[in-house]
Amino acid sequence: MKDVDGRHRVFINASCWLVAFLKASQQIAIGDRIKIDEGPDETLVLRNVSRNDDIRAAGAPLGGQWRYNYARAGDKGIVYEVSPPRQDPDYGDVCQVSYRLDPFDIETAIRRA
């Protein structure tokens, strides 16, 4: 809940994203159900529930316009977009995964706001 113009408003984040590290054997596709868990060293782990696969992911960016929509441990959702793989100078092969929060997990969506 946030104060806006002196009134309390509830904001629900429905869409989130993260940067996933790719390996040839690891795949993720539109429609896959995922869960985000906390990984080592302030990273995250994208658990692809549909394919029973774990994919390492980068921790939240330090700044930027869309930082507030970055994945958080505990998120559950459905993938709606996967960017083409790209080469990152620090991380190697990565892609951006965008997902909609599980509509039945409304507590998580409200807590994120």
Number of C-alpha atoms within 10 A of each C-alpha: 13 11 9 9 7 7 9 10 11 13 13 16 17 18 18 20 22 24 23 23 20 19 12 6 6 12 13 22 15 13 13 16 22 25 20 22 19 16 15 9 8 10 16 23 22 28 20 22 15 13 14 9 14 18 17 21 27 19 20 18 12 6 8 7 6 10 14 16 17 15 29 22 14 11 20 25 25 22 22 16 16 18 11 9 14 12 10 11 7 6 13 13 15 20 19 16 22 22 24 20 24 18 13 10 12 14 10 19 20 14 12 17 14
